[in-house]
Amino acid sequence: MVKLEKIYSEAVKFVEEKFPNVDEKEKRITILAVMKMLLELSKLEDLSTSKVQGDISKIQEIFGEDYRKIALKFNDEGSVSEIVPIGWIGGKWIELNEKLKVEGYKWISDKRKSRWIKREVEKIE
């Protein structure tokens, strides 16, 4: 039970730090998603050295002020699998796409469901 309480407090701290403007309903959902991710990660490594922080830091650096205008989706390993715009992002799309391409993301254009997805590592034959 102590482990779950620690994971809950880490998730709340993380969400409040990284997504300060999220509304209460979305905040609860986000906390649950982060808890799921942290539970899985806690099996693999210490929470303070998780890969998630590195992924998020890179994405935050790329987006700058526009970081608050995106939502992140995580895969079961704790890596960011999708970046979804939830607000208008400024006009540096070419530069933004190039930086995200280096990090392994590809833009998928699908009207309101447009997003960046993490590309699968292609097998070299």
C-alpha positions as CSV (number, residue, x, y, z in Angstrom):
1,M,0.0,0.0,0.0
2,V,2.9,2.3,0.8
3,K,4.2,1.9,-2.8
4,L,0.8,2.8,-4.3
5,E,0.7,6.0,-2.1
6,K,4.2,7.0,-3.2
7,I,3.3,6.4,-6.8
8,Y,0.1,8.5,-6.4
9,S,2.0,11.4,-4.8
10,E,4.6,11.2,-7.6
11,A,1.9,11.2,-10.2
12,V,0.1,14.2,-8.7
13,K,3.4,16.1,-8.3
14,F,4.3,15.3,-12.0
15,V,1.0,16.4,-13.4
16,E,0.9,19.6,-11.3
17,E,4.4,20.5,-12.4
18,K,4.1,19.6,-16.1
19,F,0.4,20.4,-16.8
20,P,-0.5,23.3,-14.4
21,N,-3.4,24.5,-16.5
22,V,-5.3,21.3,-17.0
23,D,-8.9,21.3,-15.8
24,E,-9.9,19.0,-12.9
25,K,-11.6,16.3,-14.9
26,E,-8.6,15.9,-17.2
27,K,-6.2,16.2,-14.3
28,R,-7.8,13.1,-12.6
29,I,-7.5,11.2,-15.9
30,T,-3.9,12.3,-16.4
31,I,-3.0,11.4,-12.9
32,L,-4.4,7.9,-13.4
33,A,-2.5,7.5,-16.7
34,V,0.8,8.6,-15.1
35,M,0.2,6.2,-12.1
36,K,-0.3,3.3,-14.6
37,M,2.9,4.3,-16.3
38,L,4.8,4.7,-13.0
39,L,3.6,1.4,-11.7
40,E,5.0,-0.3,-14.8
41,L,8.3,1.7,-14.6
42,S,8.7,0.9,-10.9
43,K,9.1,-2.7,-11.9
44,L,12.0,-1.7,-14.2
45,E,13.9,1.2,-12.6
46,D,13.9,3.8,-9.9
47,L,11.3,6.5,-10.3
48,S,13.8,9.4,-10.0
49,T,15.8,8.1,-13.0
50,S,13.0,7.2,-15.3
51,K,13.2,7.6,-19.1
52,V,9.9,9.4,-19.0
53,Q,11.5,12.6,-17.6
54,G,14.1,12.5,-20.4
55,D,11.4,12.1,-23.1
56,I,9.3,14.9,-21.6
57,S,12.2,17.2,-21.2
58,K,13.2,16.8,-24.8
59,I,9.7,17.5,-26.0
60,Q,9.3,20.5,-23.7
61,E,12.6,21.9,-25.1
62,I,11.4,21.4,-28.7
63,F,8.0,23.1,-28.1
64,G,9.1,25.9,-25.8
65,E,6.2,28.1,-24.8
66,D,3.8,26.0,-26.9
67,Y,4.4,22.9,-24.7
68,R,1.2,23.7,-22.8
69,K,-0.7,23.4,-26.1
70,I,0.0,19.7,-26.5
71,A,-1.0,16.4,-24.8
72,L,1.3,13.4,-24.5
73,K,0.2,9.8,-24.8
74,F,2.5,7.1,-23.3
75,N,3.0,3.5,-24.3
76,D,3.2,0.6,-21.8
77,E,7.0,1.1,-21.5
78,G,6.6,4.6,-20.4
79,S,7.8,6.3,-23.5
80,V,5.9,9.1,-25.2
81,S,4.2,7.4,-28.1
82,E,2.0,10.3,-29.4
83,I,2.1,14.1,-29.2
84,V,-1.4,15.6,-29.8
85,P,-1.9,19.4,-30.4
86,I,-4.7,20.7,-28.2
87,G,-4.3,24.4,-29.0
88,W,-2.9,26.6,-31.8
89,I,0.8,26.1,-32.1
90,G,2.8,29.1,-33.6
91,G,4.2,29.2,-37.1
92,K,7.5,27.3,-36.9
93,W,6.0,24.1,-38.2
94,I,8.9,23.2,-40.5
95,E,11.5,23.6,-37.7
96,L,9.3,21.8,-35.2
97,N,8.7,18.9,-37.6
98,E,12.4,18.6,-38.3
99,K,13.3,18.5,-34.6
100,L,10.6,15.9,-33.8
101,K,11.8,13.8,-36.8
102,V,15.2,13.6,-35.2
103,E,13.6,12.3,-32.0
104,G,11.7,9.7,-34.1
105,Y,8.3,11.3,-34.5
106,K,6.2,11.5,-37.7
107,W,3.4,13.9,-38.4
108,I,0.0,12.2,-39.2
109,S,-2.5,14.6,-40.7
110,D,-6.1,13.5,-40.0
111,K,-8.2,16.7,-39.6
112,R,-9.0,17.0,-35.8
113,K,-7.1,13.8,-35.0
114,S,-3.8,15.0,-36.5
115,R,-0.8,14.3,-34.3
116,W,2.9,13.2,-34.1
117,I,3.5,9.5,-33.5
118,K,6.6,7.7,-32.6
119,R,7.8,5.7,-35.6
120,E,8.4,2.0,-35.2
121,V,12.0,1.0,-35.6
122,E,12.2,-0.4,-39.1
123,K,14.0,-3.7,-39.6
124,I,17.0,-3.5,-41.8
125,E,17.1,-6.5,-44.1
